[in-house]
Amino acid sequence: MLADSRDILHLPRLLTGLQQRLRMHELTLRNLLADPGYANSSNYALLERQHITAWVSVFG
């Protein structure tokens, strides 16, 4: 199954917005659940750098 490139491109922006909202409430993002459309090596590397565990479904 191939990921939708639009989903792949949006994860960094969505992640930034989510982290900002969580910080307003003194919360930290540690795990992220996503569908296969967000799976690619760049997104995995981004999540790893930020110490976020990615849970991405392998089923579409």
C-alpha positions in Angstrom: 0.0 0.0 0.0 1.3 3.5 -0.9 0.9 6.4 1.5 -0.9 9.5 0.3 1.7 12.1 -0.3 -0.6 14.8 1.1 -0.8 13.1 4.5 2.9 12.6 4.6 3.6 16.3 4.0 1.2 17.5 6.6 2.5 15.6 9.6 5.3 18.1 10.6 2.9 21.0 10.6 0.2 19.0 12.5 2.8 17.8 15.0 4.0 21.4 15.7 0.4 22.7 16.3 -0.5 19.8 18.5 2.7 20.2 20.6 2.0 23.9 21.0 -1.6 23.3 22.2 -0.4 20.6 24.6 2.3 22.8 26.1 -0.3 25.4 26.9 -1.8 22.8 29.3 1.6 21.6 30.5 1.3 18.3 28.7 3.9 16.5 26.7 3.4 14.4 23.5 5.0 11.0 24.0 3.1 8.7 21.6 1.4 9.3 18.3 -1.1 7.0 16.7 -1.5 7.5 12.9 -2.9 5.7 9.9 -0.5 4.4 7.1 -0.9 7.6 5.2 1.6 9.3 7.5 4.3 6.7 7.3 7.6 7.5 5.7 11.2 7.7 6.8 11.2 11.5 7.2 8.3 11.4 9.5 9.7 8.5 11.6 13.0 10.4 11.9 11.2 13.6 13.0 9.3 11.7 15.6 12.4 9.9 16.8 14.3 13.2 17.2 11.5 14.5 19.3 11.4 11.3 21.4 7.9 10.5 20.3 6.9 6.8 19.9 5.1 6.3 16.6 2.2 3.8 16.4 1.3 3.6 12.7 -1.2 1.1 11.4 0.1 -1.2 8.7 -3.4 -1.9 7.5 -5.2 0.6 5.2 
